[in-house]
């Protein structure tokens, strides 16, 4: 498959799409297949010495090898790897050599172009060429001095095996089904297949010549032959002649679109051609993947006690997740890191490596003032751009909207380096660098399946299954804690319908007493099998690295553990 690599040393690509006036300010992006084929033919006549009459371009014929090459390229629609470009323009007041009221009249003319910088366009045709055709294509490409208007200087070459070619990101609609939000269709001019054009021309000329046939048994007169020639004159003999037709010839015969051409649609990312200065997504696209991002929450009044209570980790995480999903639809359509699903909406398989949204109380006042977004698979530029773009989130049952600001971004080691009280509490949540052997519930653990007394659905086996799904294969000692017991912790579930156990409130552990007040059911997702929360202590033989969150709602703050050091 031949691939052309085209660079614009001036950083500009000047071209108006076919069928549009220059003052419409339209930019052809990507360069159309029709324009590329015409440019290659022009290079052959101007630089390789092909014989032809510049006054009669349609009657000129390229060499047989060149003809075979062009027809092969015309029979397929190429794919493109195009960089992001910015639409720019200049305005010229052209003199008309006419004096009106003592001043020369002028006409406003727009000169539009795509500002590319030092970036490369790759064009790939899915076609097999002979060695001779490849050599000829390389020679034509190297002689391509400009593409479109003469200001669009080019340096082009045929890619070799050792050249690094970017992946296509602009494909014809018949090669790429609807990719969803974040993409757009753009029309471009392409050549028809030579066989299709020949069949169409034969049908049209036969219909035109039918009333111009001589009577049966007689030869056509000279006048009749002249009429037949005039009738078929607007229809070029073949596709090569169509590609070589100039504007004057097309206008003289009433063509609004060149014969042998067709308008086809391509899918391209919606930000491939911007009409203004580049937005902040450019730097985000180039940003390396990070493991975690820490967000801070604040109210308009600055009152920390007006922030959501720690019992609302699940709804606050869901609200932020919904806001991130809306941002991602506008940026790229979908993100497996944030959604946990592939492009077809199927959940990702394997370990839970997509994003966990964990609201935190790092100052110990029982109110959520931070949200940790952690993804073992890494937060790519799409996720980072969405996170940085969210400025507000809702707060159900509170004082209104919350303001969000980015506090930190990097790997977990960077977050462990936070100083002061926040740093100490953060290290308990994400665990020390070497891991910890004992982890204690920070938010309730909700079983993902109905719990049984024994078997694979017992509470202990469900916990072990959850740990295994997160790559923790070692044995674990599980202790279920009860805030209402005077003695050793016993098995007990904390549910909303619990009315107390008769124990004096002051002897109950305040650390666990409020667990029954946590919201444990998702608003926009499936409900848990049983709306019950457990307070657990997990002890491992070998230190386990954090963060550690398991069970129902673990990607939204439930089932979160803290390291006991």
N, C-alpha and C positions, 0 to 999 in steps of 0.2 A: 504494500500500500504506500504510494508516494505521499510524502508530507512536505509542504512548503513552509519554510520559516521566514516570516517577513517582519523586518524591523523598520521603523520610521525614524531616521536620524534627526529630523527636525522636531520630533515629538508630536506631529500633527498628521491627521488623516482627513483630507478635504474631499468630501464626496456628497453630492445630493442624490437621494434615491431616484431611480427612474420613475418618470411620471409626475415628479414634483418640481415646482419652480424654486429657484435658488432663494427667493425672498420668503419662502415658507419656513426657512430655518431648520429643515429636516436633515438628519445625518444618517447615512447608510452604515449600519453597524449590526452584523458583520459585513465585510466586503462581499458583494453578491457574486455567486458563481458565474453569472453572465459577464460581469465586469472582468473577472480574472481570466476567463477564456479569451475575451477580446484583447486584453493586455498581452497575453502570451502570443497571440497571432501578430500583434503589432511589433513585438520584439523580433519575431522572425523576419518580417519584411524590412524593418529598419536596421537590424544589427547582424542578421545572419545571411543577408543577401538573397532572400527569396525573390524570385522574379514576379513582378506585378506592376500594374498601372495604377498609380496613386489617384489618377483622375477617374478610373473605373474600378474601384476596389472590389465590387461584387463579381467582376469577371476574372479577377486574379485567383489563382489556385495555388495553395501551398504544396510543397513536395509530398509525395505519397506517405512517407514516414510521419511527417507533421500532421497530415490529414488523419491518419490512423490514431495518433496520440490525442488530438483534440476531440475526435468523436468518442474515444473511450472515456475521456474526462467528462464529456457532456452527458454521457449516458447514466451517470450516478450523481447524487447530491452529496457534496462533501460535508464533513463535520469540522467544527472549528474549536479551537482553544483561544478564546479572546480575553484580553485583560480588561479590567475596569477602566472606563474612560469617562472624561468629563466633557460635556458639550460646551463649546465656547464660540464666540462670534465677534466680528468687527463690523463696523458700519462705514460705508463709503458713500459720499455724495458725488455721483458721477456727472460731469458737465454734459449738457445736451447741445451745446453750440447754438443756443437760442436765447436772444435777449428779450426779457420781459420786464417792463417797468424799470428799465435801466440796470437790471441785474441779469446775469446768466442763469438760466433755469438748470436745475440739477434733479437727479433721481436718486432716491435712497436705495442702496443695494446692501444686502446682508451677505457676509462671508462667514459661513459656519464651518466648524471642524470639530473633530474629536481629539481632545488633548490626551495623549497616551504616555508621554515621557519615554523613557528608554525601556519599552516593553515589546514583547514579541507576539505576533499573531501566527498561529499554526493552522494550516489548512490541510486536511487529509481526505484523499479519495480512496474509497474501498474498491480498488480495481487493480488487476495484475497487468504490469507493463513488461514488455521485452527489454532486454539490456539496451538495445538501440534506442527505444522510446525513452527509457530512463535517462540515458545520456543526453538526448535532445531536450528533455524537460529540464535537466540541470543547466544546460547551456542557455535556454530561454529564461529561466528564473534568474540566473546571475546577471542577465542584461536588462532586468526590470528596473528601470531608473525611477519611475514614479507609478503610483496607482491612484486613479481618480483624477483630480486636478494636478497640474504640474507642480504645485507647491508641496504635494505629498511625496517627498523624496523617499525612496525605499532602498534597503539593502536586503536582498533575498537570496535564499539558497535552498537547494533540495536537501532535506535532512538525510544524514548518514546513519548507519547503525549505531555508532558511538554517541550520536547527539541525543541529549535529554529532551524529549518532547513532552510538553504539558498535556494533561488529560483533557479530552474534549469537554466543553461546558456549553456548547451551542449546537444543537442537533436538529435535523428536520423532524417535523411532527410524525412522519410515518416511521421513524426510527426510535422515537421516544414517546411513550404514552403520557397522558396528562400528569406532570410531576407534582401538581398541587400548588399551594400558596407559595409565593416568593419567586414564581416564574412568570414569564409573559411571552406571548407570541408576537413575532415581528415578520412582516412580509418582505421577501427579497426576490430578485429577478434571477431566474435560472433558465438554462436551455432545455428544450424538449429532447426526448430521445430521438435520435436521427431516424429510426424506423417509424416512430409516431408522426414526425413531421412529414416524411415522405408519403405516408398513407394519407394524411390530411391534405397535402398538396394535390395528390392525385385525385382525390374526391372533389376538391373545389374546382380544379382546372377542368375536370371532366364535365362538371355541371355548367361551367362557363362556356365550354366549347361545344356543348350539345346543340344549341341553336345556330352555331356557326359552321355546321357541316355541309359540304356540297351535296347536291342531289345524287341519288344513287347512280352509280356507273359513270360519274363525271369527276374530273380532277378539280381541286380547288383553284380558283383564280388567284391572281396576284393580290387583288384587293382583299379577297377573303383571307388569304394568308396573313396580310397585314393586320386585319381585324383580330385574327386569332393571336398573333404575337402581342398586340396591344392588350388583349383581354388577360393574358397570362403574365404580362410584364410586371405587375406589382407582386408577383409571387416568386421569390428567389428559387433557384434551381435546387438547392440543397441547404443543409444546416450551416455548412461553412460559409456560404454566401450570405445567409442571414446574419451570422456573427460579424461579417465584414461590411454590412450596410451602414452608411453614414446617416447623420441626422437630416441632411438636405434631401437625400433620396426618400427617407421615411416620410418626411413632410410632404414632398411632392406627390406621393401616392396615398396620402391620407391615413397613414398608420399612426395611431396613438400609442401603440406598443409594438416593438419589433416583432416581425413574424419569426416563428421558431422559438419564441421565448414563452415563459410561463411564470406566474407569481406563485411562489411556494411559501409556506410558513415554517419558521424555525422557533424552537424553544430556547430562550436564554434567561439567565437570572435577571430579575427586575432591576438590580442595581448595576448592571453592566454598562449603562450609559446614563449618567446623571446630568441634570440640566443646570446644576449649580456647583459650588465648591464641594469637595468631598466631605462627607460627614465623619463622625467619630468611629464609624465601623471600619474604616481603613486601618487604623492602628490596632483595633481589636482583632481584625482578621490576621494580622501579623503577630499577635501576641502568642507566646507559647502556652501550652496547656498548664493549668494549675490544679492542685489537688483539692483546695478548699478556698472559700471566700467567706469573710465574716462581715455581716451587716449590723448596723446599729439602728435602733428604733427610738423615736422621740415624738412627743406630742407638740402641738403648736404652742402650748403654754409652757412647755419645758418641765411639767410636773411629772416626776418619775412614778408617783403613786397612781397616776391616771393611766399608766401603761397596762396591758393585759395581765391578768393573774397567771401564775405558773400553771394553773389547772387547765389553761386553754391553749396548750401547745399544739394540739391536733388541729383545731379550727384555724389558728394563726398560720400554721404551715400550709394548710390547704388554700387559704386565701392568697398567700404569696405564690404558691405553685400555679394557681389559676392566672395570676397576673403575668408570671413568667411565660406561660403557654401563649398568652395573647401577644407578647412581644416577639416570641420566636416565630409565630405565624407570619408576622410582617417582615422578619429578617430573612429567614431561610425556609419557612414552611413547616419544618419539624426538627426536633433534636432528640436523638436517643438518650443523650445524657440526662436531660431534664424529664422527658416523658417516660423513659424506661421501655419504649416501644420502637420497633423498626419503622421503615417508611410505609409499610402496609398496615400499621397499627397493631402488629402482633407483639406481645411482651417479649423482652429479651430473655434468652435462656442463660443458664449458668448462675454464677454467684451474683449477689446483689451489688453490682458495680456502678449502677447509675446513681443519680444525685439523692442524697438524704438532706432534707430540710429540717433542721433541728433548732427550734426556738430555745433560748437559754436565759437563765437568770444568773449573771456573773457577779452581781453585787450583793446577792443574798437578801434582797428585800421582798421576795416572793412575787416579783413582777418581771415580766419578760422585757429585756431591753436589748437583746442581741439575737441574731439568727445565724447559725452556722450552716452553710451549704457545702457539703462534703461529698465528693464522688471518687471512689477508688479508681475508676477508669479515667479520671481527669476531666476537668471542665474545659472544653475547647472554646474557640473564639466565638462560636454562636452562643453558647451558654454564658460566657463572660459578657458579651455584648448585651444580652437580654437582662442579666443581673444588674449591670451598670445602668441600664436604661430605666429600670423600675424606680420611681421616686416616691411612690406612696402605696400604701396597702390599707385595706379596711380593717376595722376592729369591731366585731359584733358585740353589742351590749356595752360599748365603751363610749368615749367622748367624741368619736368621729374617726377621721382618717389619721393614719400614722405616717410620719415622714421616715424615709429610709435613706441611709447613706452608707457607702462602702467604707468599712473600717480597716480591713486587711485582706490580702490575697497572697496565696503562695502554697507551700506544702505544710504539712502538720508541724514540722520542726520549726517553721517560722512562727506559727501560732504559739508553740510552747515558749518561744522567746519573749512573749509579751510580759511586761513588767507590772509590778503591783498586784493588787487584789484580783484584777481580771486575769492576769497571767496564771496565778495560783489555781483559781477555779477552772480555768481553761485546761490546765494540765490534768486536773482530776477528770474532766469530761473526756478528753482525747487520750488520756493515759500517758505515762512517762515514755521516753524514747525506747527503752528496753522492754516495755510492756509491764503488766501487773498480773499477779496470780489471783487476786481477789477483786471482784466487781460486785457492786451493790446497786440496786434499782434506784435510779433518779426519777424516772417516771414509770407508771404502772406497765407491767407486762400483760398483754391481752393475747390469749391463746388463739392461733389462727384456725383451729378446728375445735369441734365439740370435745370437751375433756371427759375421759373415762377414768375409772379407778385403776385400770391396768391396761397393758398392751401398748400398741404404737400410738394410741391417742391419749395416753395418760399425760399429765402435765409434764412429768420429767422427760418422757420420750419426745414430746413436742418441742421442748427446750433444746434437747440434744439434736433433733432434726434441724431446728433453726440454726444452731451453731454450725452444724455440718454444712448447711447451704451457704455459709459465709466462710468456709474454708478452715474451720476450727474442728479438727478431727480427734483431739485428745479427750480423755475422760474428764468429767466435771462433777464436782460435788455440789448438789443443789440444796439450798435451805430456803424454805418458805417462811417468811416472817409475818408475825401477827402483832399489830400495835396494841391490842387489848389484852394480851396475855401477861400475867405477872411473872411467869416462869419462862422456861425455854420456849422459843418460838414454835408454834404448831401450825398445821395446815389450816389455812382459812382464806376464803376469797372475800374481797372488799367490793361490795355492790351498793348501788344507790338506794336500795330498799332496806339497807341495814339500819336498825334503830338503836344500835349500841349493845353492849354486853353487860351492863351493870357495873363495870369497873369504874373507879373514880377517875375523872378526866385528867387529874394532875399526874396520875401514874402512867397514863398512856403516852407513848412516844409521839411527840408532835411531828417528827420526821415522817411518820407513816400515816398519821391520823387523817390527813387531808387527801390521801390517795383516792378515797372513794368519791371525792368531788371532781376528779378529772373527767373531762369530756373524752369518751372512749369510742364514739361512733362517728364515722366520717359523714359529712353532709353530702358530698358529691361522689361517693363511692360505696362499695358494698358494706353492709353492717357486719360486725363481728358475730361469730356463731353464738357466743354468750357474752353479754355486756358485763364482764367481770374483770377486775384488775388484780394482779398479784404483785406483792413486794418480795423480791428475791435476793439472795446472796449466792454468787457463783464463785467457787474456788477451783483453780486449775493447778495442776502439777507443774506446768511450764508456763512462764509469763505469756500473756496474750496482749497483742497490740490493740489499741482502740482507734477510733471510737467503736463502742460495742452497742448495737441496737438490734433487737430481734423481735419477732412476733408481728401481730396485726398492727398496722399503722407505724411500723418501724421507720419508714421513709418520711414520716411526718411527725416525729418527736416522741411517739410512744415506745415503750420497751427500751429506753435509753438507760445505760448503766454508767456509773462513775467508778474510777479506780480507788481502792482503799490502800493507802500506803502507810 
